[in-house]
Amino acid sequence: MKLAARVAKIKPSETLAITAKANALKAEGRDVIGFGAGEPDFDTPANIKTAAIRAIEAGFTKYTPVSGTDELKDAIIGKLKRDNALDYKRSQVAVSCGAKHTLYNLAQALFETGDEVIIPAPYWVSYPDIVVLAGGQPVIVDTLEKDGFKMKPEQLKAAITPRTRAVVINSPSNPTGAAYSPEELKALAAVLLDSEILVISDDIYEKIIYANYPFANIATVEPKLKDRTIVVNGVSKAYAMTGWRIGYAAGPEQIIAAISKIQSQNTSNPASISQKASVEALNGDQGVVAAMVLEFRKRRDVIVQLLNEINGIKCMLPEGAFYVFPNVAEIYGRSFRGKKITNSTELIDYLLDEANVATVPGAAFGSDSHIRLSYATSLKNIEEGLKRIKNAVANLD
Ligand SMILES: Cc1ncc(COP(=O)(O)O)c(C=O)c1O
């Protein structure tokens, strides 16, 4: 069967594939501990679920305006003002079916052949492929572990060419957990001020931050960049609402109108019920978020400590999100039953086969010296899973 050439240009999402594989093994009866999932293990808070149930009961089950209801746009505008000191009008906000869909629409709206998009690595798996699907060219900037996996202004400067259209900033980061301080963003902004480059600020992990500075968005830190920054956010991670599929973009009117136009020819509006639930998420009690973050922080401390106790693994302390990204390069070259482990994919296969632990290879995020573990799982699973990894690593020759 002949398929469009674009299909061959991209990879399936590796994180989703690994979660599916771990779930399939569990369904076969294998006692697999999953560190693959990119979603909170908590339930969606009760007030949010109730809002959705009320929406169904009230018959709020029909099409809504393509780019979201005014009620939800107003809740988003309120959130951006309250949390980020950013002012937007309804015409500057578009709601889509998850932040991934927002990013996809955005790429379709902005990029075409020859356009370069700067993506710092390690990066979230989907950025390069979303750019490629739009015909653009990802330009990967390798950040260094010694710099806390943060792009330096001079690295950004060196990556800019006359074809650069945009740069992606994801803080706190999936997969590294790195979170830029306001000063670090200001330094990146200084480089961008000399250009016309757009900034895509993926703030999806905004609420999950443990750094000793607050979350910052580049447009808040440098207001001169606001007219060319597109803020991408959503309810998936902060409110344990991954399945509800609500994400949004806020930015220049023309870009938002383009997103809405594209969306009108693919999904139409995001689910009406999820929109009602998201209004409650954004406007309702925020105490649930703080409770989740407190629990994530405890788990982060435990998992980092346990990882650093393993011979051959070194793990930085993440400043946000719910992932650790340990360096496992020292393990490469060791063997199991005569078979050498030489890269992150072989290591995660070994850990799944021999230790019943599902992790994600760093190669999927642009760094083969690392693996990613999500600590959106219980402390019990973290302790047991890390014991298994420690034993499996110790069994290598
Ligand atoms: C960095 C980043 N951005 C965006 C998304 C997409 O989130 P969603 O589509 O669930 O809103 C994810 C999900 O894993 C992510 O890690």
The ligand as an SDF file (V2000), in Angstrom:
LIG
                    3D

 16 16  0  0  0  0  0  0  0  0999 V2000
    6.3750   18.8520   27.2870 C   0  0  0  0  0  0  0  0  0  0  0  0
    5.0060   18.4060   26.9370 C   0  0  0  0  0  0  0  0  0  0  0  0
    4.2390   19.2140   26.1920 N   0  0  0  0  0  0  0  0  0  0  0  0
    2.9990   18.8680   25.8350 C   0  0  0  0  0  0  0  0  0  0  0  0
    2.4570   17.6600   26.2290 C   0  0  0  0  0  0  0  0  0  0  0  0
    1.0700   17.3130   25.7700 C   0  0  0  0  0  0  0  0  0  0  0  0
    0.1300   17.2850   26.7690 O   0  0  0  0  0  0  0  0  0  0  0  0
   -1.3980   17.0400   26.4800 P   0  0  0  0  0  0  0  0  0  0  0  0
   -1.5700   16.8280   25.0170 O   0  0  0  0  0  0  0  0  0  0  0  0
   -1.7850   15.8460   27.2800 O   0  0  0  0  0  0  0  0  0  0  0  0
   -2.1160   18.2740   26.9500 O   0  0  0  0  0  0  0  0  0  0  0  0
    3.2080   16.7810   27.0010 C   0  0  0  0  0  0  0  0  0  0  0  0
    2.6800   15.4630   27.3810 C   0  0  0  0  0  0  0  0  0  0  0  0
    3.3810   14.5370   27.6940 O   0  0  0  0  0  0  0  0  0  0  0  0
    4.5160   17.1720   27.3790 C   0  0  0  0  0  0  0  0  0  0  0  0
    5.2820   16.3820   28.1330 O   0  0  0  0  0  0  0  0  0  0  0  0
  1  2  1  0
  2  3  1  0
  2 15  2  0
  3  4  2  0
  4  5  1  0
  5  6  1  0
  5 12  2  0
  6  7  1  0
  7  8  1  0
  8  9  2  0
  8 10  1  0
  8 11  1  0
 12 13  1  0
 12 15  1  0
 13 14  2  0
 15 16  1  0
M  END
$$$$
